[in-house]
Amino acid sequence: MADLVRSETLGWDPFRNFFTGANALGGIDVTRNADGGFTVEIPVAGFKPDQIDVTLEDNVLTVTGKSEKRQFTRSLLLPEHIDAENIEARVEHGLLTLGLHAHPKAQPKKIAVRYNEG
């Protein structure tokens, strides 16, 4: 998170197209993975897993938490290279972790060359 704050201070935000909303960075930590995807961590202390909804619509991932006493909503505009079919979400120790994986890259296919004699 310190790198995000530092880059905003310098006037350049590498995730400017990744977040939406006026207070989008509030409490969200984003790490780029080796596969080109991201790990997103959102604090959800006090919320049970059944009080948290994660939805995806039009490339916008929305996380909503609602209990008797409070509620929150965070929305992330996903980069186009994220595989929407393989998003993972888990809650552990008051932290929601989202695994946003890049689309698998197409592997080159080797085509056998045959030779016809005659």
N, C-alpha and C positions, 0 to 999 in steps of 0.2 A: 504494500500500500504506500510505503514511503516513496517508491519510485514514481507512482502515479501522482502523488502530491507534488513531488519535486518537478516533474515534467509539466504539470499545470502551472506551477510558479514560473517556469521559463516560457510559458505561452504556447507550449506544444503538448497536446494530449493525444497519445496514441490510440486511446479508446473513445475518442469523441463521437464516432459513429456507432459505437457499441452500446452506449447507455442512452436511456431516454428519461425524461422527467427532470424537474427543477432540482431535486435533491438526490440525484441518481447515485452518486458515489457514497452516500451516507451508509456506512456499515458494510459495504460490498468490497470484497477483496478478489481480484482477478489475477490469475497466473496463466501465462501461455505455456502450453505443453510441447514436448518434442515433436508430437504428431501434427502440430499446427492448430490443435484445438485449444480449449481453455478449461481451467478449473475455476469455478466461481463459488465463493463462500459467503453465505449470508447468515448473520446471527439471528437465531430464532428462539432464544432462551425463553422458557415459560410456555412455549407452544408445543403441543403434542403433535406427532406426525399426522393424525387424522384432522388436525386443525389447520393444516397447510395444504394449499392447492398449487400445483405447478401446471400451467397450461401453455400451449403453443398455438398461436394463430397469426397467419401472415408474417412469419419470421420474427414475431415478437413473443418472447418467453416472459410470462407473467407469473410471479410468485405472490400468493396472497395468504396471509395468516389471519385467523379470526378466532378470538376466544371471547369469553363473557366480558372481560375487562378491557380488551384492546384489540387493535387490528393494524395490519400494515399491507402495503402493496409495493412491489418493486417490479419494474419492467426492463427487459434487456432486448435491444434490437440485435438479433444474431447476424454475424457476418454470413454471406452466402455460402462459404465453404464448409459451414457446420452441417453435419449429418443429423437432420431433424428426427430421423427414425431411431437414433441411438443415443439419446440424451438420458443420462443417469441422474437420479436424485436420491440422496440419503441424508438422514438426520442422525447426528451423534453428538452428545455433550453440548446441546444447545446451538449447534451449527449445522445449517443446511449446506451440503456440498453438491454442486451440480457438475457433472462431467459432460462437457460439450466437445465432442470428437469431430475431427475433420472427416469429410467424405473419404472413403478409401480410394487411393489413387489407382487408376487402371493399370494393371500389369501388362507389359508388352507380351503379345502372343507370338510365339515362334511358329512360322509356317514352313512346313517341310517342302522342299523343292524336289520334285521327281523328274527323272530323266527317262524318256521313252526312246528305246533304240529302234531303229528301223524305219 
